[in-house]
Amino acid sequence: MTTTARPAAASDIKDLNLAAEGRRRTEWAERSMPVLRQLRERFARERPLAGRRLSACLHVTTETANLAVTLQAGGADVALCASNLLSTQDDVAAHLVRDHGIKVFAIKGEDHATYYGHIRAALAHRPDVTMDDGADLVGALHMIALNRLDDLAPPVRQWVETLSPAERKALVSGVIGSTEETTTGVIRLKAMARDGVLQFPVIAVNDSDTKHLFDNRYGTGQSTLDGILRATNLLIAGSTVVVAGYGWCGRGFAMRARGAGATVVVTEIDPLKALEAQMDGYRVAPMAEAARVGDVFVTLTGNVNVIRLEHMRAMKDGAVLANSGHFNVEIDLAGLKQAGQGPTRVREFVEEWRLDGKRIFVLADGRLINLAAAEGHPASVMDMSFANQALAAEFVVQQAKRLAKDVHRIPRELDAEIARLKLQAMGATIDTLTPEQEHYLASWEMGT
């Protein structure tokens, strides 16, 4: 990656001296991101984001660094904050600040006050475009728009209270559009649109086929298993792994767990997904039943209290609990803290709790295990996800005046183009329809 030295922007990171390692690792990731690299080259020529301020709330990883540099190449003034307390790679944050002059507000292991102070900093950038991984920026902007300041985290609320009503209005109205990376965030945004409170158009990057069919399935599947293994060094072969949720993330992880030799049990609330899991060869059971047989439990639902206290009480001694959904709400940690004794730190990302005389091990405080204990998704799959993000930002700038205040997906032809470029980079070619085949598919006259 070509790096242009710039003065370090006002940022809040752990240590600028980590930048050299961050640069090396970011360049390693770039080798597996050919689609994003091609977009960066075009963005540098065409500058589609020139003059735009863009605030992004994303996991600060090597892959995200390549996205941020691509957005900057397109002309955007980028500010980046973390979308999770434990997902920041501090050396990457330092690299972006020192080598690219990008404003970064992210420290691995930051507390809640610091986390929301960083959200405040991203909002104070007064963006034209926001980019989210979990709708934290958009959520805060809408609480400001609706004058629901008590629902803001204190660091954000205290800053907003220093703004005049006109300044608050300008902060929200200045946003021409947003993009959202996650299933969880898209669910929130569609609820806003349904209730008629969405203030600007949002592109649901997660709805792109080249995002959820690959990032959610292959990325989450591999990186979740990677995070569990790095945190615990457990042998998966011969164990029983309970997978809560059989969406694309759940089925990706179930596939990897089975491939590592586990017996996999799937829990679901959707009969269609449960039927898919059953026909894919997994055992399907309610959590109350699965709790009695599982060795390792992983939540991937995007919902709250999927594993509750009554489930933990039924578990074996030594059960391991992990989460790979966006927020740390899927395991009822509040209930465990109230009824159990602990925690005792036994490894860097492993805490032991005592409950009814049994040991329960919780990984990474119930936060995203693949980013807390590992490095997140492989760069090759994030290549497509972040190509979607970059194209979505360009699309917002180009089409904002025409887009309704709703949740949109990027045009399908852009989705298909990302797939074509990825195939090309992988050295794969496909067939094309012959004129005869095109005619046949377009006609209705031809019968048996």
C-alpha positions as CSV (number, residue, x, y, z in Angstrom):
1,M,0.0,0.0,0.0
2,T,1.4,3.4,-0.9
3,T,1.6,5.5,2.3
4,T,1.7,9.3,2.3
5,A,3.1,10.7,5.6
6,R,0.9,13.4,7.1
7,P,0.8,15.2,10.4
8,A,-1.0,13.2,13.0
9,A,-4.6,14.3,13.5
10,A,-6.1,14.9,17.0
11,S,-6.9,11.4,18.0
12,D,-7.1,9.2,21.1
13,I,-5.2,5.9,20.7
14,K,-3.0,3.8,22.9
15,D,0.5,4.4,21.6
16,L,1.7,6.0,18.4
17,N,4.9,4.0,18.6
18,L,3.0,0.9,17.6
19,A,2.5,2.3,14.1
20,A,5.3,0.4,12.3
21,E,3.8,-3.0,13.3
22,G,0.3,-1.8,12.4
23,R,1.6,-0.8,9.0
24,R,3.2,-4.1,8.3
25,R,0.1,-6.0,9.3
26,T,-2.2,-3.7,7.3
27,E,-0.1,-4.2,4.2
28,W,-0.3,-8.0,4.8
29,A,-4.1,-7.8,4.9
30,E,-4.1,-5.7,1.7
31,R,-2.6,-8.6,-0.2
32,S,-5.8,-10.5,0.2
33,M,-8.1,-7.5,-0.7
34,P,-7.8,-7.1,-4.4
35,V,-11.3,-5.8,-5.0
36,L,-10.9,-3.0,-2.5
37,R,-7.5,-2.2,-4.0
38,Q,-9.0,-1.8,-7.4
39,L,-11.7,0.5,-5.9
40,R,-9.0,2.5,-4.2
41,E,-7.2,3.1,-7.4
42,R,-10.4,4.3,-9.1
43,F,-11.3,6.4,-6.1
44,A,-7.9,8.1,-6.2
45,R,-8.5,9.0,-9.9
46,E,-12.1,10.1,-9.6
47,R,-12.3,11.4,-6.0
48,P,-16.1,10.6,-5.6
49,L,-16.0,11.6,-1.9
50,A,-14.1,14.9,-2.3
51,G,-15.1,17.5,0.3
52,R,-17.1,15.0,2.4
53,R,-16.6,14.4,6.1
54,L,-17.2,10.8,6.9
55,S,-17.4,9.4,10.4
56,A,-17.1,5.6,10.8
57,C,-17.9,3.5,13.8
58,L,-16.3,0.2,12.9
59,H,-14.0,-2.5,14.4
60,V,-10.5,-1.0,14.1
61,T,-8.6,-3.8,12.4
62,T,-6.2,-4.2,9.5
63,E,-9.1,-4.8,7.1
64,T,-10.8,-1.6,8.3
65,A,-7.6,0.3,7.9
66,N,-7.6,-0.6,4.2
67,L,-11.2,0.6,3.9
68,A,-10.4,3.9,5.7
69,V,-7.4,4.5,3.4
70,T,-9.7,3.8,0.4
71,L,-12.3,6.3,1.6
72,Q,-9.5,8.9,2.1
73,A,-8.2,8.2,-1.4
74,G,-11.7,9.0,-2.6
75,G,-11.4,12.5,-1.0
76,A,-13.2,11.9,2.3
77,D,-12.1,13.5,5.5
78,V,-12.3,10.4,7.7
79,A,-12.8,10.0,11.4
80,L,-12.9,6.5,12.9
81,C,-14.0,5.2,16.2
82,A,-14.4,1.7,17.5
83,S,-17.7,-0.2,17.4
84,N,-16.7,-2.6,20.3
85,L,-14.7,-2.1,23.5
86,L,-12.4,-5.1,22.8
87,S,-12.1,-5.2,19.0
88,T,-9.5,-2.4,18.4
89,Q,-6.0,-3.4,17.2
90,D,-3.9,-0.7,18.8
91,D,-1.1,-0.9,16.3
92,V,-3.5,-0.4,13.4
93,A,-5.0,2.6,15.1
94,A,-1.5,4.1,15.5
95,H,-0.6,3.3,11.8
96,L,-3.7,5.2,10.5
97,V,-2.9,8.2,12.7
98,R,0.8,8.4,12.0
99,D,1.0,7.3,8.4
100,H,-2.3,8.6,7.0
101,G,-3.3,11.5,9.3
102,I,-6.7,9.8,9.8
103,K,-8.5,10.8,13.1
104,V,-8.9,7.6,15.2
105,F,-10.6,7.3,18.5
106,A,-10.1,3.7,19.7
107,I,-8.2,1.8,22.4
108,K,-8.5,-1.9,23.0
109,G,-10.1,-2.6,26.4
110,E,-11.5,0.9,26.8
111,D,-14.2,1.4,29.4
112,H,-17.7,2.5,28.6
113,A,-17.1,6.2,29.4
114,T,-14.1,6.2,27.0
115,Y,-16.0,4.2,24.3
116,Y,-18.9,6.8,24.3
117,G,-16.4,9.6,24.5
118,H,-15.0,8.3,21.2
119,I,-18.6,8.1,19.8
120,R,-18.9,11.8,20.8
121,A,-15.6,12.6,19.0
122,A,-16.9,10.9,15.8
123,L,-20.1,13.0,16.0
124,A,-18.1,16.2,16.7
125,H,-16.5,15.6,13.3
126,R,-19.9,16.8,12.0
127,P,-20.1,14.2,9.2
128,D,-21.9,14.4,5.9
129,V,-21.9,10.5,5.8
130,T,-21.8,8.0,8.6
131,M,-20.7,4.4,8.5
132,D,-21.8,2.0,11.2
133,D,-21.2,-1.5,12.5
134,G,-24.2,-1.8,14.9
135,A,-25.9,1.6,14.4
136,D,-24.2,3.4,17.3
137,L,-23.6,6.6,15.4
138,V,-27.0,6.6,13.7
139,G,-28.7,5.7,17.0
140,A,-27.1,8.7,18.8
141,L,-28.0,11.1,16.0
142,H,-31.6,10.0,16.2
143,M,-31.8,10.4,19.9
144,I,-30.5,14.0,19.3
145,A,-33.1,14.5,16.5
146,L,-35.9,13.3,18.7
147,N,-34.7,15.3,21.7
148,R,-34.3,12.1,23.8
149,L,-31.1,13.2,25.4
150,D,-31.7,11.1,28.5
151,D,-31.3,8.0,26.3
152,L,-27.8,9.1,25.3
153,A,-24.7,7.8,27.1
154,P,-23.4,10.5,29.5
155,P,-20.3,11.5,27.5
156,V,-22.4,12.1,24.4
157,R,-25.3,13.7,26.3
158,Q,-23.0,16.1,28.1
159,W,-21.5,17.3,24.8
160,V,-24.9,17.6,23.1
161,E,-26.1,19.7,26.0
162,T,-23.4,22.3,25.1
163,L,-24.9,22.7,21.6
164,S,-27.7,25.1,20.8
165,P,-30.9,23.8,19.4
166,A,-29.8,25.1,16.0
167,E,-26.5,23.3,16.3
168,R,-28.2,20.1,17.2
169,K,-30.5,20.4,14.2
170,A,-27.6,21.2,11.9
171,L,-25.6,18.1,13.2
172,V,-28.5,15.8,12.2
173,S,-29.6,17.5,9.0
174,G,-26.0,17.7,7.8
175,V,-25.9,13.9,7.4
176,I,-27.0,13.1,3.8
177,G,-26.9,9.3,4.4
178,S,-25.4,6.4,6.2
179,T,-24.2,2.8,5.6
180,E,-24.7,-0.1,8.0
181,E,-22.6,-3.3,8.1
182,T,-24.4,-5.6,10.5
183,T,-27.6,-7.7,10.7
184,T,-28.2,-6.2,14.2
185,G,-27.8,-2.6,12.9
186,V,-30.1,-3.2,9.9
187,I,-32.8,-4.6,12.2
188,R,-32.7,-1.4,14.3
189,L,-32.7,0.8,11.2
190,K,-35.7,-1.0,9.6
191,A,-37.6,-0.5,12.9
192,M,-36.8,3.2,12.7
193,A,-38.0,3.4,9.1
194,R,-41.2,1.5,10.0
195,D,-41.9,4.0,12.9
196,G,-41.3,6.9,10.5
197,V,-38.4,8.4,12.5
198,L,-35.5,7.7,10.2
199,Q,-33.9,11.1,9.4
200,F,-31.9,10.2,6.3
201,P,-31.4,7.3,3.9
202,V,-29.3,4.3,5.0
203,I,-27.7,1.7,2.8
204,A,-28.0,-1.8,4.4
205,V,-24.6,-3.2,3.4
206,N,-25.5,-6.4,5.2
207,D,-28.3,-7.0,2.7
208,S,-25.8,-7.3,-0.2
209,D,-25.3,-10.9,-1.3
210,T,-21.5,-10.4,-1.4
211,K,-21.7,-9.4,2.2
212,H,-23.9,-11.7,4.2
213,L,-23.4,-14.9,2.1
214,F,-19.7,-14.7,2.6
215,D,-18.7,-12.4,5.5
216,N,-21.5,-13.7,7.8
217,R,-21.1,-17.4,6.9
218,Y,-17.4,-18.0,6.0
219,G,-15.9,-15.0,8.0
220,T,-17.9,-15.5,11.2
221,G,-17.6,-19.2,11.0
222,Q,-13.8,-19.3,10.8
223,S,-13.1,-16.3,13.1
224,T,-15.5,-17.4,15.8
225,L,-13.8,-20.8,16.0
226,D,-10.4,-19.1,15.9
227,G,-11.4,-16.8,18.8
228,I,-12.6,-19.7,21.0
229,L,-9.4,-21.7,20.3
230,R,-7.1,-18.8,21.0
231,A,-8.9,-18.0,24.2
232,T,-9.2,-21.5,25.6
233,N,-6.9,-23.9,23.6
234,L,-9.7,-26.5,23.9
235,L,-9.9,-29.5,21.7
236,I,-13.1,-29.2,19.7
237,A,-13.1,-32.8,18.4
238,G,-15.3,-35.0,20.5
239,S,-17.0,-32.2,22.3
240,T,-20.6,-31.1,22.0
241,V,-21.0,-27.5,20.7
242,V,-24.4,-25.7,21.0
243,V,-25.0,-23.1,18.3
244,A,-27.7,-20.6,19.2
245,G,-29.1,-19.2,16.0
246,Y,-29.0,-20.6,12.4
247,G,-28.8,-17.5,10.4
248,W,-25.8,-17.1,8.1
249,C,-23.5,-16.5,11.0
250,G,-24.8,-19.5,12.9
251,R,-24.7,-21.9,10.0
252,G,-21.1,-20.8,9.2
253,F,-19.9,-21.5,12.7
254,A,-21.9,-24.8,12.9
255,M,-20.1,-25.9,9.7
256,R,-16.7,-25.1,11.1
257,A,-17.4,-26.7,14.5
258,R,-18.5,-29.9,12.8
259,G,-15.5,-29.8,10.5
260,A,-13.3,-29.7,13.7
261,G,-14.9,-32.9,14.9
262,A,-17.7,-31.6,17.2
263,T,-21.2,-32.9,17.6
264,V,-23.3,-29.8,16.9
265,V,-26.7,-29.0,18.4
266,V,-28.6,-26.0,17.0
267,T,-31.2,-24.0,18.9
268,E,-33.6,-21.8,16.9
269,I,-37.0,-20.0,17.2
270,D,-37.6,-19.9,13.4
271,P,-39.2,-23.2,12.2
272,L,-37.8,-22.7,8.7
273,K,-34.2,-22.2,9.9
274,A,-34.6,-25.1,12.4
275,L,-35.7,-27.3,9.5
276,E,-32.7,-26.3,7.5
277,A,-30.4,-27.2,10.4
278,Q,-32.1,-30.5,10.8
279,M,-31.7,-31.4,7.1
280,D,-28.2,-30.1,7.1
281,G,-27.5,-33.0,9.6
282,Y,-27.5,-31.2,12.9
283,R,-29.4,-32.1,16.0
284,V,-32.1,-29.4,16.7
285,A,-33.3,-28.8,20.3
286,P,-34.6,-26.1,22.6
287,M,-31.9,-24.4,24.7
288,A,-33.4,-25.9,27.9
289,E,-32.6,-29.4,26.5
290,A,-29.3,-28.4,24.8
291,A,-28.0,-26.9,28.0
292,R,-27.8,-30.3,29.6
293,V,-25.5,-31.8,26.9
294,G,-23.3,-29.0,25.7
295,D,-19.7,-28.5,26.4
296,V,-19.3,-25.2,24.5
297,F,-22.1,-22.7,23.8
298,V,-22.0,-20.0,21.2
299,T,-24.7,-17.3,20.6
300,L,-25.1,-15.8,17.2
301,T,-28.7,-14.5,17.2
302,G,-28.6,-10.7,17.6
303,N,-31.1,-11.0,20.4
304,V,-31.1,-10.6,24.2
305,N,-30.7,-13.2,26.9
306,V,-30.6,-16.2,24.6
307,I,-28.7,-18.1,27.3
308,R,-30.4,-17.3,30.6
309,L,-29.8,-18.3,34.2
310,E,-32.1,-21.3,34.1
311,H,-30.0,-22.6,31.2
312,M,-26.7,-22.1,33.1
313,R,-28.0,-23.9,36.1
314,A,-28.7,-27.0,33.9
315,M,-25.2,-27.0,32.3
316,K,-22.4,-29.4,33.0
317,D,-19.5,-28.4,35.3
318,G,-17.0,-26.6,33.1
319,A,-19.3,-25.4,30.4
320,V,-17.8,-22.7,28.2
321,L,-20.0,-19.7,27.0
322,A,-19.1,-17.4,24.1
323,N,-20.9,-14.9,22.0
324,S,-20.4,-13.9,18.4
325,G,-23.4,-11.7,18.0
326,H,-22.8,-7.9,17.8
327,F,-23.6,-6.9,21.4
328,N,-22.8,-8.5,24.7
329,V,-26.5,-9.0,25.6
330,E,-27.0,-12.6,24.3
331,I,-25.7,-14.2,27.6
332,D,-27.5,-13.2,30.7
333,L,-24.4,-12.0,32.5
334,A,-26.4,-9.8,34.9
335,G,-28.3,-12.9,36.1
336,L,-25.0,-14.8,36.5
337,K,-23.4,-12.0,38.5
338,Q,-26.4,-11.9,40.8
339,A,-26.7,-15.6,41.4
340,G,-23.1,-16.8,40.9
341,Q,-19.7,-16.2,42.6
342,G,-16.8,-14.7,40.7
343,P,-15.4,-13.9,38.4
344,T,-11.9,-15.4,38.6
345,R,-9.6,-14.7,35.7
346,V,-8.1,-18.0,34.6
347,R,-6.8,-16.9,31.1
348,E,-6.6,-13.6,29.3
349,F,-10.2,-13.9,27.9
350,V,-11.6,-16.6,30.2
351,E,-13.4,-15.9,33.5
352,E,-14.6,-18.6,35.8
353,W,-17.9,-18.3,37.6
354,R,-19.3,-20.6,40.3
355,L,-23.0,-21.4,40.1
356,D,-24.6,-24.0,42.3
357,G,-21.3,-25.7,42.9
358,K,-20.4,-25.9,39.2
359,R,-18.0,-23.9,37.1
360,I,-19.1,-21.8,34.2
361,F,-16.5,-20.2,32.0
362,V,-17.4,-17.0,30.1
363,L,-15.2,-15.9,27.3
364,A,-14.4,-12.2,26.6
365,D,-17.1,-10.9,29.0
366,G,-19.7,-12.1,26.5
367,R,-18.4,-9.7,23.7
368,L,-17.5,-10.7,20.2
369,I,-15.2,-13.6,20.7
370,N,-13.8,-13.4,17.2
371,L,-12.6,-9.9,17.7
372,A,-11.8,-9.9,21.4
373,A,-9.6,-13.0,21.4
374,A,-8.7,-13.2,17.7
375,E,-8.3,-10.8,14.8
376,G,-11.8,-10.9,13.3
377,H,-12.7,-12.1,9.8
378,P,-10.0,-13.0,7.3
379,A,-9.0,-10.2,5.0
380,S,-10.1,-12.1,1.9
381,V,-13.8,-12.1,2.9
382,M,-13.7,-8.6,4.3
383,D,-12.5,-7.5,0.8
384,M,-16.1,-8.0,-0.4
385,S,-17.7,-6.5,2.7
386,F,-15.6,-3.4,2.6
387,A,-15.9,-3.0,-1.2
388,N,-19.7,-2.9,-0.4
389,Q,-19.0,-0.2,2.2
390,A,-16.9,1.9,-0.2
391,L,-19.4,1.6,-3.0
392,A,-22.3,2.4,-0.6
393,A,-20.6,5.6,0.5
394,E,-20.1,6.6,-3.1
395,F,-23.8,5.7,-3.9
396,V,-25.0,7.8,-0.9
397,V,-23.1,10.8,-2.1
398,Q,-24.3,10.4,-5.7
399,Q,-28.0,9.5,-5.0
400,A,-28.8,11.1,-1.6
401,K,-31.2,13.7,-3.0
402,R,-33.1,11.0,-4.8
403,L,-33.2,8.4,-2.0
404,A,-36.2,8.3,0.4
405,K,-35.6,8.3,4.2
406,D,-35.6,4.5,4.3
407,V,-33.3,1.5,4.4
408,H,-32.0,0.6,0.9
409,R,-29.6,-1.9,-0.5
410,I,-26.9,-1.1,-3.0
411,P,-28.0,-1.8,-6.6
412,R,-27.8,-5.5,-7.5
413,E,-25.5,-4.7,-10.5
414,L,-22.9,-3.4,-8.0
415,D,-23.3,-6.5,-5.9
416,A,-22.7,-8.6,-9.0
417,E,-19.7,-6.5,-10.0
418,I,-18.0,-7.2,-6.7
419,A,-18.6,-10.9,-7.2
420,R,-17.1,-10.7,-10.7
421,L,-14.1,-8.8,-9.5
422,K,-13.5,-11.3,-6.7
423,L,-13.8,-14.3,-9.0
424,Q,-11.3,-12.6,-11.4
425,A,-8.9,-12.1,-8.5
426,M,-9.2,-15.7,-7.5
427,G,-8.5,-16.8,-11.1
428,A,-11.9,-18.3,-11.7
429,T,-14.0,-17.9,-14.8
430,I,-17.6,-18.6,-15.5
431,D,-19.8,-19.3,-18.5
432,T,-22.1,-16.8,-20.2
433,L,-25.5,-17.3,-21.7
434,T,-25.6,-18.1,-25.5
435,P,-28.1,-16.0,-27.5
436,E,-30.3,-19.2,-27.7
437,Q,-30.3,-19.5,-23.9
438,E,-31.1,-15.8,-23.4
439,H,-34.0,-16.1,-25.8
440,Y,-35.3,-19.3,-24.1
441,L,-35.2,-17.6,-20.6
442,A,-37.0,-14.5,-21.9
443,S,-39.7,-16.4,-23.8
444,W,-43.0,-18.1,-22.7
445,E,-44.0,-19.8,-26.0
446,M,-41.6,-22.8,-25.8
447,G,-43.1,-25.8,-23.9
448,T,-42.0,-29.3,-23.4
